[in-house]
């Protein structure tokens, strides 16, 4: 049980950076980050946030709300795209129905890591629940 609690705490802390975002003016974003963003998303205008040591670009592309996370050297670590709740895998909605009885999913997103790994995110009760591509629960993070 102690190992499970420790794993949960460590996993949660890995994703807790999302709760620490601070608005960042573009002039304080490193040139390498802005250059990488412009290469990845040409012609897109963004608003920036700082998340610990990383920089998050928030923008719209093709009518979808998105974000891209970069380290200070300009390496993209992940992108997040808002999706319709109905686009979540059935395993995700089943998990939420079973474990959060009577609660509604407020928002949903698909996260693609730099290595190609895909995760789903569902916001329930002010928390982000993270799942594998197959819909297996990973962890919870404060929204």
N, C-alpha and C positions, 0 to 999 in steps of 0.2 A: 504494500500500500504506500509506503514511504517513497519507493521508486516511482510509482505512478504519479504521486503528488509532485515530486521533483521534476519529472518529465513534463508534466502539465505546466508547471511554473516556468521552466526553461523555454518550452515551446511558446507559451504566451508572451514571454518577454521578447522573443524574436519578432513577433508580429506587433508588439506594442508601439513601434515607431509610428504607426498610422495615427495614433492619438496625440502625437507631439508635434504636429505640423504647425509651422508658423509662416505667415505670408512673407514673401521675399521679393524685394524689388529686383527687376531684371539687371540693374547695374551691379548688384551684389552676387549675381550668379556667375560662376567661373566661365571664362570664354570657351573652354573645352566642352563644358556642358551645353552651352548655347549652340556651339558649332555642331555637336552630335545631334541635338534635337532638330536643328535646321536640316541636317542631312537625312535624319529618319522621317521627318514630317515636314517636307518643303512647303513653304507658303502658309503654314499654320501659325496663328497667333495664340500665345499661351499666357497663363498666369502662373507664377512660380510660388512654391512653398518650400521651406527647408524642413527636412525631417532628420533630426540628428545630423549626421555627416552627409546626408544625401539631399538631392534636389528633385522635387516633383513638379512636372509640367502638367497643368490641367487645361484641357482644350476640348474642342469638338471637331470631329472629322467624319465626313459622310453622314451627318445628322446624329452621330453617336457621341455621348459624353465619354471622354477618355482621360487617362493620366499615364504618364511615363516617368519612371523613377531612374535617376542617374546618380552614379557616385561622383565625387569631386573631380575625377579625371575624365569624366565624360562617357564612362561606360554605362550603357543602359542595362539595368538589372531586371526590370519588368515593365510590362504595360498592363493596364486595367481598363476594361471596356464595360460600361453599363449594359446590361441585357434585360429583357423582359423576364419577370419572375417565371413565366411559363416556359422559358428556355432553360431553366435549371434541370439537371438530370432528375429523374423520378426518385432515385435513391436519396437525393438531397431533400426533396420535399417530404418524402416518407420519414426521414430522420427527424426533421423539424416537427412534423405532425405528431410523431411518437414522443419526442423529448421536450417539446415546448407546446403542450396541449393548449389550444385556444388562442395561440399567438399567431400573428400574421407576419409574413415576410414583407418588410418595407422596401428593400432594394436588393438587386442582384447584380453580380458582375462576374466576368471571366478574367482571370489573371494569367498572363503568359510570361513566364520567367525567361531570362536571357538564354538559358540552356534548352528552351523549348517545352519545359514542364508546364502543364496547364492545371490550374486550380479554379474552383468556383468559390464565390463569396456570397453569403446571404445575410442581410442585416435583420436581426430579430431582437426585440427588447433592448435596442441601443447597443447591441454587440454584433461584431462581425464573426460569423461562423465560417470557417474555411474547410473546404472539401477537396479531395482529389478529383481528377478528371472523371473517374468512375463513380464519384459521389460518396466516397468513404470519408467520414468525418476526420479532420486533422486536429483543429484547435479552435479556441475562441479568443477573440481580441476585442478590447473596448473600442467602440466606434469613435 
